[in-house]
């Protein structure tokens, strides 16, 4: 996997190789998945043991009779955690650390 960035006002694309593998059992990410790590106790595909909500929505294996659930299977099939969450946090922290501090903006 690679990251491709074209900065605002530039026509040059920067390409950076990432040390990530796309999960073989995932065909796309949903917007719901973006803010949750894979270890999230409620939404993670591989929930951690630090919290227990009685159910884990990210690791539900919906098997059984049609119509038995009150939620649609479409809802349960949607990705609810982000396999690239550590990369996402790293990028957010880079942007925050490169932003000017509010003290520098005060006259």
Order of alpha helices (4+ residues) and beta strands (2+ residues): beta-beta-alpha-alpha-alpha
